[in-house]
Amino acid sequence: MDRLLYVSTVGLSNIDQAQAARAHNLANVSTTGFRGDLARVMATEVTGDGYQARVYGVNQHSGVDMSQGAMSETGRNLDIAINGEGLISIALPDGQQGYTRNGALQIDALGRLLSADGYEVIGQGGPIALPPLETIVIGSDGTITVRPEGQGADSLVQIDQLKLVNPPAESLRKHATGHLVLNDGSEAQTDVNVSVTSGFLESSNVNAVNELTEILSLSRQYELEVRMMRMAEENDESASQLLRIN
């Protein structure tokens, strides 16, 4: 009975974690550039005395769904969407280099180019700082060109170039801030093949219908695990009664 209870308890724990991932995805269905979490479970043999005939699920490091989201036009010069695969590099508070698909960029009072949630955007020489400007243009290769304040239309200056990267999806994980980082803590190298489109934003790649369907399926699995635990309890009580009769 203890073995059945143990396997059922492990199942409940994994279902709880999968439900949390699905709920998190659903909560970010309208978040610009959000990448959905994938719940992964590995079948592992139960070791110990006796014949090795049982397996249980062990929750693994959740993967990230890197599929493309829908693109919508905004017409704003500081909005960019990545074409196909790739990520925008940003500086996280703990010193790590993070990566995002949310291209709703902004400029603060100090002239720093920031991500939508206020983190410094990384260029080829580090965090990008801009002079007072009249207009800004971000090219398809991430090149940032501005017309300085008080200058004529022909006085364009190239300031920097966004650090656009494209590390393998399996090398990425979610940081505590919700952004992507490399598993080993290193920094991804610039990929010249990554391009962006100015004046567009990419929506979340979460499909609300699929997430709701998965949540319902997980709920049914949870109920099954609970029934198994009740069955183990009933079997234990029946066995105890037999022992008392004998």
Secondary structure, 3 states (H helix, E strand, C coil): CHHHHHHHHHHHHHHHHHHHHHHHHHHCCCCCCCCCEECCEEEEECCCCCCCCCEEEEECCCEECCCCCCEEECCCCCEEEEECCCEEEEECCCCCEEEECCCECEECCCCEEECCCCCEEEECCEECECCCEEEEEECCCCEEEEEECCCCCCCCEEEEEECEECCCHHHEEECCCCCEEECCCCCCCECCCCEEEECEEECCCCCHHHHHHHHHHHHHHHHHHHHHHHHHHHHHHHHHHHHHHC
